[in-house]
Every structure is written in structure tokens, then in C-alpha cells.
Amino acid sequence: MANTFKKMALPLAITAALFASGFANATPVTEATSKVGQELQTSSAAQYQNIDLNARYTSDVLFENESNLFWGEGKRIKVLSKTGKNIAYTAESEHVHPSLTKHSRKMDQAVLQVDDNVYLGYGFGLDTPVMIEGDDGIIIIDPGESVQMAESVREQFRKITNKPVKAIIYSHNHIDHISGVRAWATDEQVASGEIQIIAQEGLTAAVANWSSNLGTLLGQRTSFTGAKHVEEGEHGTVNDGLGPRFMQGDISFIEPNVLIPSLETLDITISGVKLQIVNVPSETKDEIVVYLPEQKILHAAEVLQGENFPNLHTIRGTKFRDPAMWFKGIDVMREFDVDVMINSHGRPVEGKAAVANVLTAYRDAIQYTHDQTIRYMNKGMTADELVEVVKLPKHLANHPWLGEHYGTVAHAVRQIYVGYIGFFEADPWQLEPMAYNQRAKAFVEIMGGRDHILKTAEAAIAAENFTFAAEILSYPITVNKDDTQARQLKAQAYKAWAADQVNINWRNWGLNAAAELEDTRDFSNLISFASVDVLTALPSKQIFEMMTATLIAEKTLDVQTALTYNFADTNESFTIEIRNGIAQLHEKALEGADVQINTTRAVLNQILMAGPKTPQVIGKNMQSGDFKFANGDVKAFGQFMAYFDKPMSPQELMLIVR
């Protein structure tokens, strides 16, 4: 797809350029692996041709409901109400792949009902909040991606019942599954135990990681994934794969007060509803699914990522997601006796056969991708070669719940390779390559100079070899970031490539990359992970831990100093010790710290919320005596804080022009 020459052979200009560069003696990956690829497809077909797959991989025709809002006959699931809206882009356009348009049309906004007490707020955003009505209260699973999005769902749910919230379940730590919590609960209700917030024990630490440690970079990369720098619609994002739109708004967080240990199950009855809550490591290690044994209803969380091949790796950036752990997690779910399956993303599924069909196909696709990648790694293949040969067989590739709208086999294969053995592909030049800018200059020279590269790129674009054009244009742009002509040409390649993509993430990255190249980025819709509400809700330890990775090491190689915070309201003390280029966090007060501050966590929260008004907030609390220096003074405090870096602004952070 992305790296194949689709419509015609290489133009003479490109062929000549490759020979002139001395590349012609290298064996192309496609030639080196084509025989293996043919063998793979042949063996796959032979492996499955004699197996009756009807029970496991039946066509969606047998399961698709006429409402287009769920799979199944409609005996237990019904469409309770529709708003008449679909916030995805559903019109046909030459700039949008037809498969993505079809995908968008499954996302009509509606409240779906299962039996007489389970309700889904479907199509209101990326996430699907679920309400379970009990005897004297309600349980919310996944409160939504923002306070405003959650409020829109709450408005619909409150037409059904006014019973109070008794519990909220975070299915996992991602921003779209926790951030609407303040639409449903207050700090006081959670602190008193009036409302239980249930999550796996690792959730808060995971939230701290995305909200602070890499918040700046992840916010920018997630904005690329969601095409937030360009307009919505046919020239921008059309849906978000998992759902119609990530509905931005206030990002909130309240720490859970009921924690489930790793790999354990919580059996609990809330408001008369029996629940089994099970940790199923998959997309995240803190993923939990919820089973209602008396109704045989399974909330599958995001173990299934809707009607999409899963993001075994997300190109916005995550730690390694273990595919073997993931498909084995689905096997845990297959052991439940399930009549109805609902998901954090995508449509619900009714009927044992339909549920078994989806779960089996989904786990088989993950295992197939994992196992075949490992198989060919053991034949010595590198990541570039693996993507040529690891392809899903037809019965999986054509399954309606495995369209590559969100994840792809190709970028999953690359991550499996790196996840198992790292970046080094065994050729020692990779250990000490020429410096980044020097390499670019050298490549420009051996490719015949900047003008020749541009002519070659134009020919590649004409042949619809868009990513090849973009790749070779990277070198003159690295040499001269103000090369407007090269940047415009690369943007043209990415726009054309994006229009041809089935995968929404690939499409969105292409469009956002073009906007950066053309200097037309729109920052008004930027996704920010640096939510003040999240930071103020995090444990104090995680607030200080995030500082250690921002130390300006080169300024502190000869520095030894320490700062201690003592919090009277939480009875905590923390010291950051700067020692010759590192910042070590101590969960206690160090005797003799150069700066010692007696204050409260509540005052620290005020400082975290103050932004540019931080000096005024500190000054006000010094006057009131709520921020006291037991040792040192404001000048010493300012000097200490000057050793820590400030995050780049989104406008300064460049991902493509570099």
C-alpha cells in the first residue's frame, strides 16, 4: 500500500537516479521477499480451505441489524432513541476512501438499550459511556472523553432515570475513558465513599505518565493522529476510527477509591446489580472488563477496538503493547457465557454465535500477526521485509470487524519487531551512523543535487508513488528547512496519499504533516494532555517525579543542592535533590536542604493552576503564611526552579520539518 509502486513502473528519471546513486546493485525488498510472500499466501489458503469456518467467521450479513447500529436480531438490544445526528463525515468524496465513508455511516448518535436496565450513549463522541440502572442508583462505565461530552450523554440518560450515581468504572487509563468523570461525580462524593470509582491498581500511575512525563510530545502526536491541525471534513478528519469524533472539552480526573490488583477479579454487588470486574491486560495493562452474570452481558472495554483491526501499536506513540498478552486476554473473555457484548468503542453485538464470531476472529487476527512476524524474524527478516510478507489471510482480512481503519498489520509488524529485539537490525552501520544533518547533505549530493531530487519527486508523484517522493524530499528539507518548493511538493505528496488511505490514522498524519510543511497548522483545536485538573488530582509523588525528567543537566553538572516541600494537610514531605546532572526524588525531608518550604498540597494545586500568574499566587500565600520558607528564600527558590526546562509550545515543536 504505502511503499509499493502502484500504478506503473518506475519512471525513467527515477530509475536513472537510482542507478546514478549506486543503489541499483542493491536487491529491492520486494524482489527479495516476493517468493516468500507467495509461499505465505499459498500456505495460508491451503491451511484453511478444508476447515468449516461458518461458526467462527460467518459474513456480517447474518448478524447485521437493519438499524445499522448493532449486530444481532434485536431481541435484547433496541434503539431507544436517536438524535438525528452523526458527527462523523458521511458524504461521499473523492478525497475520502469509500471504506471510511461506510465506516462513518455506522455512527449515528443514539441511546441503545439492552434488556431493561443497560443503556449505551453511542455516537456522542469517541467513547461510549454505559449506564447500568440498579435498585437505588446507577453505575457508569467509562464516563466519556471530556466533561462536556459526558454532559451530553448524561442529559440523555437523565431522561431515563434520576437515580443517583453509585459507582463509576474506569475501563483503563486512556484520556477518552476517564476525562468526563466530573460530569458524574465530585471530589467530596468520592472521598466520602458515596460514589465508588473502580479501576485497576496501575491506572493512576499510567495517567501520570501521559499527563506529565511525555505530555508535550504526546499531545502534539495525538493532535496529528486526530488531524487537529486541519479542518474537519473531506479535507481533514472524517471519523476517528474508534468512533465519530474525539469531543474535546475539559479534561477531568478523580482518583479511584476501589482498586483491583493485577490479574485479579472483583466480585461486587452495587445497587442490587451483580458484577464481575476482571483485569484483562491487552491494549493496556490496566484494562478491566465487566461481566453481568445474571444477564450474560459482557462489557469488553477496549480489548476490542470496535470494528477495526486493533492498534497493536499506535503511531501516536506508546510503550510496547504485547500482542501475545492481548490475544490471550481475549481468550479469558471467550470463557464467559455471553449473550450480549458491548464495547467502549464500536457497536454492540447480540447473540452467542455473533459474539463468538467476533471474539474468535479478533483474537485470531492478533495471534496470526504476532506468530507470523516471529516466524519470519527467525528467518532473518528485518522490519521493512516483514511488512511485505505478513498479511492476514482472506477469512480474517475480509472480516467486517477487522477493517484497517484504526490499526494496521503493517505498523503492528514493525512494532512487534522492535518490541522483541529493538531498533538494531544487525548491520553495524546502524550503531554509529553519520550525524543526521550530515547524512542528509550526503544523500542530496549522491542523488544528484537538490534540483534533481525535486524532479525525481515530481515524477514519483505523477506515478502515484507518494511516500517515495516524500522520503527523498526529506533530505533537501533537512538541509534547508526554508526550502519552500521542496516543502510544498512534499505536502502535495502527502495530501494525495492521505486521500487514498483506508486507515484513519495514516490519513490524518498525512494531512497534518502537509499542514506543517505548508505552515498552515491550526492550533485552535489542539489536543492537550497537560490538564490542570488531572495534575491536581494526581498523588503528590507523581507531581514531583515528572520534574526529574525536565532537569537541564548541562547547567547542573557541578551543582549539588536540594529543595524540600512539607505538606501539612497531607502529612507528606518530598525532596528533590540535584546532584551533578541528575535530579533524585526522595519521599521524605532531607536534613539540611538548601530550600525548605512549609505549605500544603492545596497551595501546590493553586500554583499548578496558576500558569503565568504563578509568582502572584506564591506571593499571596507567602503573605498569608500558607507558603513559608523554613530555609532559604524566594531568590534561592527561583534559582532552584531555573535548573528545570520549560516545555516547548505546540508552535515550536516540529515533527516533520526537521
Secondary structure by P-SEA (a helix, b strand, c coil): cccccccccccaaaaaaaaaaccccccccccccaaaaaaaaaaaaaaccccccccccccccccccccccccccccccccccccccccccccccccccaaaaaaaaaccbbbbbccccbbbbcccccbbbbbbbcccbbbbccccccaaaaaaaaaaaaacccccccccccccccccccccccccccaaaaaaccbbbbbccaaaaaaaaaaccaaaaaaaaaaaaacccccccccccccccccccccccbbbbbbbccccccccccccccccbbbbbbbcccccccbbbbbbccccccccccccccccccccccccccccccaaaaaaaaaaaaaccccbbbccccbbbccaaaaaaaaaaaaaaaaaaaaaaaaaaaacccaaaaaaccccccccccccccccccccaaaaaaaaaaaccccccccccccccccaaaaaaaaaaaaccaaaaaaaaaaaaaacaaaaaaaaaaaaaaacccaaaaaaaaaaaaaaaaaacccaaaaaaaaaaaaaaacccccccccccccaaaaaaccaaaaaaaaaaacccccccccccbbbbbbccccbbbbbbbcccbbbbbccccccccbbbbbcaaaaaaaaacccaaaaaaaaaaaacccccccccaaaaaaaaaabbbbbcccccccccc
